[in-house]
C-alpha cells in the first residue's frame, strides 16, 4: 500500500511499519541532492515534526514525519550518496522506517491518484 502526504512524502506500509521517502516530484523540484541528514533510530516523532534534512544545489528542505511513530531504521546509503534519492526516490532512495503509533491514521493520507491530481 502506497500513501502520500501534501508535503511530498510517500509511505509504503508493511504491517505497522511505514517506509518513508520523498516523491519523484519532490526530488525533481529539489534538483541534485548533495547532503542528507537522517533521524536517529529510536526517536519518537509526531506528525509534522522535522524528521530529516535534505540539501540540494538549489535549497535545503525538511522531510517531515508523515504520522506519529518511532524511527526503527534509517537508510545510511543515501547519507553516503544522496544522488540515490534523485535516481530512485521511491525505491532505494527511502529515508527511514517508522513504526506507526496508529495505523488508522493512514486513512487521512492520499492515495497515488489523489497525489497525482494535487501536483498536476
Buried (B, 14 or more C-beta within 10 A) or exposed (E): EBBBBEBBBBBBBEEEBBBBBBBBBBBEBBEEBEEBBBBEEEBEBEBBEEBBBBBBEEEEBBBBBBBBBBBBBBBEBBBEBBEBBBEBBBEBBBBBBBBBBEBEBBEEBBEEEEBEEEEE
